[in-house]
Amino acid sequence: MKTISKEEYRDKVHGCWLGKNIGGTLGAPFEAVRKANDIEFYTHDLSSGSLPNDDLDLQLAWLCAAERFGVSVDAKILSEYWISAIMPNWAEYGVGKANLRMGLEAPLSGGFRNAFKDSNGAWIRSELWACLMPGHPDLAVRYAYEDAIVDHADEGVYAEIFTAAVESAAFVESNYTELVKIGLSYIPEDCGVAKAIKIAIDCYNSGITWKEARIKLLTEIPGSFGAQSGGDQAEKNPDNIPQGPWGYDAPSNIGLTVLGWYYGEGDFEKSICIAAGCGEDGDCTTATLGSIMGIILGASKLPQKWLDPLGDEIKTCSLNTKCTLINIPATISELTDRTCSLMPSFMVGNFNMYAIGKEISLNTGNSLYDHPTQTWMIKPYNFLDQYPKNFETFTGENAIMKIQVTAKNGICIKEGEVKELDIHAENVSGFVGSQLWLQLHWIMPEGWSIDTGSRTAMFLNQYHCGLGNSYSSVKITAGPISEPVTTVILEVAAHDRPGRIYIPVHFVCEA
């Protein structure tokens, strides 16, 4: 454990938001550009101050949700804010909202029929969770996950998990190679984001230039963002970069963020200029790198020449300013103050992690990584093990159990079709808990049936003297379908315990 003063913490939060604004403004003119550019300073009309950017303003809605609901904020709450407060329907934003309006809750809203599930809209809004849980990436990534699944899945989710972990750890660790390792520990080794990061690092270590590294990374992990500009390819794409699957953009752009960081070798100006010069989703890569380095340096050490042209104003482009759910900060200073005021409520009560008096307790060293930590007989916690890899998984949890229901062969269904559902029950009551008999009750539309019958039991052991997990599967046969979305509800109760979990499982009837 390490402690920092609240003054130092505020300086780093302020640096985070200033860095975000600097990077977003610097990189915005190079968004959707597929060629390398040598950049030394802002290229827009400086008389206009900062440029509006969704990378920053989306998080203002999340701030309002977190202020109202505190640690209970989750994907369901964020989904309501997303529908009410976010104006654009670009790519994954629009697909996520369309799915939510159809009745498909997260994580289905982020993954179902979403060609942009692997894109960049989630990892650009991870800073809030890092600032609310500084030096505790294990906590920050849980909220980043809830955030990302509203409109992303797979690589889009892994990207936000990575950035949230790096940003939270940056409050206590300044070495960029160590921070990247920490972030990688929270995502699968074989995912596209991890592969792109490793390519960027290998290129730097091999001694090739950043422009050569850019070509190599975008060739081996091709994305689509830089191809949006269209036009004469000899002019728009002089390096003949291949176009990847449409919407598959998080891996390559996270890779470019790391590329800028490594080739900049920790220098703020050099790093953000290289990131912006790589193009693709240039505002996202540069804004995120600016925020990470802003946390490391703190506002007090950011170069004044980058601050002066932008001032303190926040400009938005994505928010419904008339939405009564949100109260938007007008300035970076106000955003900083509100973030700092909210932080103690997210730190207090999380195990032995808390803010007391004038100092804030932060994790250090190996505790920043995602790895099991054994506490006598209690099962180790590992983030990667806790969350489903399949977005067609439905989850419910209370104080003693966690239940996941996964549609093995998809959620699209027609009358008479049989769907198999896997059920995973986990005993989370800990050492002071007990073995449980679970009572399962399936609530289905008239005419639908289940091979086990609508009421069954499942035994769930306890960690001490046994495993805390049980598995089973059932087959549901669809009856008459009268609505585009049909919901089957699993009610789970532990015998002789008061709490019940209700898990809605959605099926879609497509023409």
C-alpha positions in Angstrom: 0.0 0.0 0.0 1.0 3.6 -0.7 -0.7 6.8 0.3 -1.0 10.1 -1.6 -2.4 13.4 -0.3 -5.8 14.6 -1.5 -4.0 17.6 -3.1 -1.8 15.3 -5.2 -4.8 13.2 -6.1 -6.7 16.3 -7.2 -3.7 17.4 -9.3 -3.7 14.1 -11.1 -7.4 14.1 -11.7 -7.1 17.6 -13.1 -4.2 16.5 -15.2 -6.3 13.6 -16.5 -9.2 15.8 -17.7 -6.8 18.5 -19.1 -4.8 15.8 -20.9 -8.0 14.4 -22.3 -9.0 17.8 -23.7 -5.6 18.5 -25.1 -5.3 15.1 -26.8 -8.9 15.2 -28.2 -8.3 18.6 -29.6 -4.9 17.8 -31.1 -6.1 14.6 -32.7 -9.5 15.6 -33.9 -8.3 17.0 -37.3 -6.7 13.6 -38.0 -9.7 11.4 -37.3 -10.4 9.0 -40.1 -7.1 9.9 -41.8 -5.1 7.0 -43.2 -1.6 8.4 -43.6 1.2 9.5 -41.3 1.6 13.1 -40.4 4.4 15.0 -38.7 2.8 17.1 -36.0 4.3 19.5 -33.5 1.4 21.5 -32.2 -2.3 22.1 -32.6 -3.4 22.5 -36.3 -6.9 24.0 -35.8 -7.8 27.6 -35.5 -6.6 28.4 -31.9 -9.0 31.3 -31.6 -11.8 28.7 -31.2 -10.2 27.2 -28.1 -10.8 23.5 -27.6 -12.7 21.3 -30.0 -15.8 19.4 -28.8 -15.3 15.7 -28.5 -17.4 12.7 -27.5 -14.3 11.2 -25.9 -14.8 13.6 -23.0 -18.5 14.5 -23.0 -19.9 11.0 -22.9 -18.3 10.6 -19.5 -20.2 13.7 -18.2 -23.4 11.6 -18.4 -21.7 8.8 -16.6 -20.5 11.2 -13.9 -24.1 12.3 -13.3 -25.2 8.6 -13.0 -22.4 7.9 -10.6 -23.3 10.9 -8.5 -26.9 9.8 -8.2 -26.4 6.0 -7.7 -22.9 5.7 -6.3 -21.4 2.2 -6.2 -24.6 0.6 -7.3 -24.2 2.1 -10.8 -24.2 -0.7 -13.4 -25.1 -1.4 -17.0 -28.8 -1.2 -16.4 -28.6 2.3 -15.0 -26.0 3.4 -17.6 -28.3 2.1 -20.3 -31.1 4.5 -19.2 -28.7 7.4 -19.2 -27.5 6.3 -22.6 -31.0 6.3 -24.1 -31.9 9.6 -22.5 -28.8 11.7 -22.6 -26.7 10.6 -25.6 -27.7 12.2 -28.9 -25.7 10.6 -31.7 -26.6 7.3 -33.4 -23.2 6.8 -34.9 -22.2 3.1 -35.4 -22.2 1.2 -32.1 -23.9 4.1 -30.3 -26.9 3.7 -32.5 -26.9 -0.1 -32.5 -26.7 -0.2 -28.7 -29.7 2.2 -28.4 -31.7 0.3 -31.0 -31.2 -3.0 -29.1 -32.1 -1.3 -25.8 -35.3 0.1 -27.2 -36.1 -3.4 -28.5 -35.9 -4.7 -25.0 -32.5 -6.3 -25.3 -30.6 -5.5 -22.1 -26.8 -5.3 -21.7 -24.8 -7.3 -22.6 -27.1 -8.2 -25.5 -27.5 -4.5 -26.3 -23.7 -4.3 -27.0 -23.2 -7.5 -28.9 -26.4 -8.5 -30.7 -26.3 -7.7 -34.4 -23.7 -5.1 -33.7 -21.1 -4.9 -36.5 -19.3 -2.2 -34.4 -19.0 -4.1 -31.2 -15.2 -4.2 -31.6 -14.9 -0.5 -32.2 -13.7 2.5 -30.2 -16.7 4.0 -28.4 -16.1 2.4 -25.0 -12.4 2.7 -24.2 -12.5 6.4 -24.8 -14.8 6.8 -21.7 -12.8 4.8 -19.2 -11.1 7.7 -17.3 -14.0 8.4 -14.9 -13.8 4.9 -13.4 -10.0 5.2 -13.0 -10.3 8.6 -11.3 -13.0 7.3 -8.9 -10.9 4.3 -8.0 -7.3 5.5 -8.2 -4.6 2.9 -7.6 -7.2 0.2 -7.6 -7.5 -1.1 -11.2 -9.2 -4.3 -9.9 -12.2 -2.1 -8.9 -12.1 0.3 -11.8 -12.3 -2.5 -14.4 -15.5 -3.8 -12.9 -17.3 -0.5 -13.6 -15.5 -0.2 -17.0 -17.0 -3.6 -17.9 -20.5 -2.5 -17.0 -20.0 0.7 -19.0 -18.6 -1.1 -22.1 -21.3 -3.8 -22.5 -24.0 -1.2 -23.0 -22.9 -0.8 -26.7 -19.9 -3.1 -27.2 -18.8 -6.7 -26.9 -15.6 -8.7 -27.3 -12.7 -6.4 -28.4 -14.6 -3.2 -27.6 -15.0 -4.4 -24.0 -11.4 -5.6 -23.7 -10.2 -2.2 -24.9 -12.0 -0.4 -22.1 -10.8 -2.9 -19.5 -7.3 -2.3 -20.6 -7.4 1.5 -20.5 -9.3 1.6 -17.2 -6.7 -0.6 -15.6 -3.8 1.5 -17.0 -5.3 4.8 -16.0 -6.2 3.6 -12.4 -2.7 2.2 -11.9 -1.1 5.4 -13.3 -2.1 7.2 -10.1 0.7 5.2 -8.4 2.9 3.8 -11.1 4.6 6.1 -13.7 6.7 3.6 -15.8 4.9 3.1 -19.1 6.2 -0.4 -19.7 5.0 -1.5 -16.3 1.6 0.2 -16.8 1.1 -1.6 -20.1 1.8 -5.0 -18.4 -0.7 -4.2 -15.7 -3.4 -3.4 -18.3 -2.6 -6.6 -20.3 -3.1 -8.7 -17.2 -6.8 -7.9 -17.2 -7.6 -9.0 -20.8 -7.1 -12.4 -22.6 -3.6 -13.0 -24.0 -5.0 -14.0 -27.4 -7.4 -11.1 -28.0 -6.9 -8.6 -30.8 -6.2 -5.7 -28.4 -3.4 -7.6 -26.7 -1.9 -8.7 -30.0 -1.9 -5.1 -31.3 -0.2 -3.9 -28.2 2.5 -6.5 -28.4 3.2 -5.6 -32.1 3.6 -2.0 -31.1 6.1 -2.9 -28.4 8.0 -5.3 -30.6 8.3 -2.6 -33.2 9.7 -0.2 -30.7 12.2 -2.7 -29.4 13.3 -3.6 -32.9 14.5 -0.1 -33.6 12.3 0.7 -36.6 10.8 4.2 -36.9 7.3 5.0 -35.6 6.1 5.4 -39.2 7.3 2.0 -40.1 5.8 0.6 -36.9 2.4 2.2 -37.8 2.4 0.4 -41.2 3.4 -2.9 -39.7 0.7 -2.7 -37.0 -2.1 -1.6 -39.3 -1.1 -4.3 -41.8 -1.0 -7.1 -39.3 -4.1 -5.9 -37.3 -6.0 -4.1 -40.0 -8.9 -1.8 -39.0 -11.4 0.2 -40.9 -11.5 3.6 -39.3 -8.9 5.3 -41.5 -10.6 4.1 -44.6 -13.7 6.1 -43.9 -12.3 9.2 -45.7 -12.7 7.4 -49.1 -11.5 9.2 -52.2 -8.3 8.8 -54.1 -6.5 5.9 -52.4 -3.1 7.0 -53.7 -3.6 10.3 -51.8 -5.7 9.1 -48.9 -3.9 5.8 -48.3 -0.3 6.3 -49.7 1.1 3.3 -47.7 -1.5 1.0 -49.1 -2.8 -0.1 -45.7 -5.3 -2.9 -46.0 -8.8 -2.4 -44.8 -10.0 -4.6 -42.0 -13.5 -5.8 -41.2 -15.8 -2.8 -41.0 -16.1 -1.8 -37.3 -13.1 -3.8 -36.1 -11.2 -0.8 -34.8 -10.4 -1.1 -31.1 -7.4 -3.4 -31.5 -5.5 -1.3 -34.0 -6.3 2.0 -32.3 -5.3 0.8 -28.9 -2.1 -0.4 -30.5 -1.5 3.0 -32.0 -2.0 4.6 -28.5 0.7 2.4 -27.1 2.9 3.0 -30.1 2.7 6.8 -29.5 3.5 6.2 -25.8 6.5 4.0 -26.4 8.0 6.0 -29.2 7.4 9.2 -27.2 9.3 7.5 -24.4 7.3 9.1 -21.7 7.6 12.7 -23.1 4.1 14.3 -23.1 4.5 16.4 -26.2 6.4 13.8 -28.3 4.0 11.0 -27.4 0.7 12.8 -28.2 2.1 14.2 -31.4 3.1 10.7 -32.6 -0.3 9.3 -31.6 -2.1 12.1 -33.5 0.2 11.7 -36.5 -0.8 8.0 -36.8 -4.3 9.1 -37.9 -7.1 6.4 -37.9 -9.2 7.3 -34.9 -6.8 10.1 -34.0 -8.9 12.0 -31.5 -9.5 8.8 -29.5 -5.9 7.6 -29.4 -4.5 11.0 -28.6 -7.1 11.9 -26.0 -6.7 8.6 -24.1 -2.9 8.9 -24.2 -3.2 12.6 -23.1 -5.3 11.5 -20.1 -2.9 8.7 -19.0 0.1 11.0 -19.2 -1.9 13.7 -17.5 -2.6 11.4 -14.5 1.1 10.5 -14.3 2.3 14.1 -14.5 -0.5 15.9 -12.8 -1.9 19.2 -14.0 0.9 21.1 -12.4 3.5 19.5 -14.7 1.7 19.7 -18.0 3.4 22.0 -20.5 1.8 25.4 -20.3 1.9 26.0 -24.1 -0.6 23.1 -24.5 -2.9 24.5 -21.9 -3.1 28.2 -22.8 -4.9 27.9 -26.1 -7.7 25.7 -24.7 -8.6 27.4 -21.4 -10.9 25.7 -18.9 -14.1 25.4 -21.0 -15.8 22.1 -21.8 -17.4 21.9 -25.2 -19.8 19.1 -25.9 -21.1 17.5 -29.1 -22.9 14.4 -28.0 -25.2 15.3 -25.1 -28.8 16.1 -24.8 -28.3 19.3 -22.8 -32.1 19.4 -22.0 -32.1 16.0 -20.4 -33.0 16.4 -16.8 -31.0 13.4 -15.8 -27.8 15.2 -16.3 -26.2 18.4 -15.0 -23.2 19.0 -17.2 -20.0 20.5 -15.7 -19.2 23.7 -17.6 -15.4 23.6 -17.0 -12.6 21.2 -16.5 -12.2 22.6 -13.0 -15.8 21.8 -12.1 -15.4 18.3 -13.6 -12.3 17.8 -11.5 -14.0 19.0 -8.3 -17.0 16.8 -8.8 -14.9 13.8 -9.6 -12.8 14.3 -6.5 -15.9 14.8 -4.3 -17.4 11.6 -5.6 -14.3 9.4 -5.2 -14.6 8.6 -1.4 -18.0 7.0 -1.9 -16.4 4.5 -4.4 -13.4 3.8 -2.3 -15.0 3.5 1.1 -16.4 0.0 1.9 -14.4 -1.8 -0.8 -12.5 -4.4 1.3 -9.8 -2.5 3.1 -9.4 0.2 0.5 -10.5 3.6 1.6 -9.8 7.3 1.9 -9.2 8.7 5.3 -8.5 12.2 6.4 -6.0 13.8 4.1 -4.5 10.7 2.5 -5.7 8.1 0.0 -4.6 4.5 0.1 -3.4 3.0 -3.2 -2.3 -0.5 -4.2 1.2 -1.0 -5.4 3.3 -3.6 -7.2 1.8 -7.0 -7.8 -1.5 -5.9 -6.2 -2.1 -3.7 -9.3 -2.2 -6.8 -11.6 -5.2 -9.1 -12.2 -4.2 -12.3 -10.4 -5.8 -14.5 -7.8 -5.2 -13.5 -4.2 -5.9 -16.3 -1.8 -7.5 -15.3 1.6 -7.4 -18.5 3.6 -10.4 -20.6 2.5 -12.1 -17.9 0.4 -11.9 -18.4 -3.4 -9.4 -16.1 -5.1 -10.8 -13.3 -7.2 -9.7 -12.9 -10.7 -11.4 -10.4 -13.0 -10.9 -12.5 -16.2 -12.7 -15.4 -14.6 -15.7 -13.5 -13.4 -17.2 -12.2 -16.6 -18.7 -14.2 -19.5 -17.0 -14.3 -22.8 -20.4 -14.7 -24.6 -22.6 -11.6 -24.7 -25.6 -13.9 -25.0 -25.2 -14.6 -21.2 -27.7 -13.4 -18.7 -26.6 -12.8 -15.1 -28.2 -12.2 -11.7 -26.5 -11.9 -8.3 -27.3 -11.3 -4.7 -25.4 -11.6 -1.4 -25.0 -15.4 -1.5 -25.1 -16.5 -5.1 -24.4 -15.5 -8.7 -26.2 -17.2 -11.6 -25.3 -17.1 -15.3 -27.5 -18.4 -18.1 -25.9 -18.7 -21.5 -27.7 -19.4 -24.8 -25.4 -21.9 -26.3 -26.6 -21.6 -29.9 -27.9 -18.0 -30.0 -31.1 -16.2 -29.0 -32.8 -16.1 -32.5 -35.7 -18.5 -32.3 -38.8 -19.7 -34.2 -41.9 -21.6 -33.1 -41.0 -25.2 -32.4 -37.3 -24.6 -32.3 -35.3 -26.0 -29.4 -32.7 -23.9 -27.6 -30.1 -25.2 -25.1 -29.3 -23.0 -22.1 -26.3 -23.6 -19.8 -26.7 -22.6 -16.1 -23.7 -21.8 -14.0 -24.4 -21.2 -10.3 -21.7 -19.8 -8.0 -21.7 -19.7 -4.2 -20.4 -16.2 -3.3 -21.3 -16.4 0.4 -17.7 -16.9 1.4 -16.2 -18.7 4.4 -19.1 -17.7 6.7 -21.6 -19.0 4.2 -23.1 -22.5 3.7 -24.0 -25.1 1.2 -27.2 -24.3 -0.7 -30.1 -26.1 -2.3 -31.3 -23.8 -5.1 -34.9 -23.9 -6.3 -35.2 -23.1 -10.0 -38.5 -21.9 -11.5 -38.9 -21.2 -15.2 -41.6 -18.7 -16.0 -42.5 -19.1 -19.7 -45.1 -17.9 -22.2 -48.1 -20.2 -22.7 -47.3 -23.1 -25.1 -43.5 -23.0 -24.3 -41.9 -26.0 -22.6 -38.7 -27.1 -20.9 -37.3 -30.6 -20.8 -36.7 -30.7 -17.1 -40.0 -29.3 -16.1 -40.6 -25.7 -14.9 -39.5 -26.4 -11.3 -36.2 -28.1 -10.5 -33.5 -28.1 -7.8 -29.7 -27.6 -8.0 -27.2 -28.3 -5.2 -24.6 -25.6 -4.7 -21.6 -26.4 -2.5 -19.5 -24.0 -0.5 -15.8 -23.1 -1.0 -14.7 -24.8 2.3 -14.6 -28.6 1.8 -15.8 -28.3 -1.8 -16.2 -26.3 -4.9 -18.5 -23.3 -4.9 -19.8 -23.9 -8.4 -22.5 -26.0 -10.0 -23.5 -26.5 -13.7 -26.5 -27.8 -15.5 -28.2 -27.3 -18.8 -31.8 -27.3 -20.0 -33.6 -27.4 -23.4 -36.4 -24.9 -24.1 -38.9 -25.5 -26.9 -40.5 -22.4 -28.3 -44.3 -22.3 -28.5 -46.4 -19.7 -30.3 -44.5 -16.5 -30.8 -46.6 -13.3 -30.8 -43.9 -10.6 -30.2 -40.5 -9.9 -31.9 -38.8 -10.4 -28.5 -40.0 -13.1 -26.1 -38.7 -13.2 -22.6 -38.4 -16.3 -20.4 -37.7 -15.7 -16.8 -35.6 -17.9 -14.5 -36.4 -17.4 -10.8 -33.7 -18.7 -8.4 -34.2 -19.0 -4.7 -32.0 -20.6 -2.1 -34.0 -23.0 0.1 -35.0 -21.3 3.4 -33.4 -18.0 2.4 -35.4 -14.8 1.7 -33.7 -13.5 -1.4 -34.7 -14.3 -5.0 -32.9 -13.7 -8.3 -34.9 -13.1 -11.4 -33.0 -13.5 -14.7 -34.8 -12.5 -17.9 -33.6 -14.5 -20.9 -34.5 -12.8 -24.2 -35.3 -14.6 -27.5 -35.6 -12.7 -30.8 -37.8 -13.9 -33.6 -36.3 -12.6 -36.9 -38.0 -12.7 -40.3 
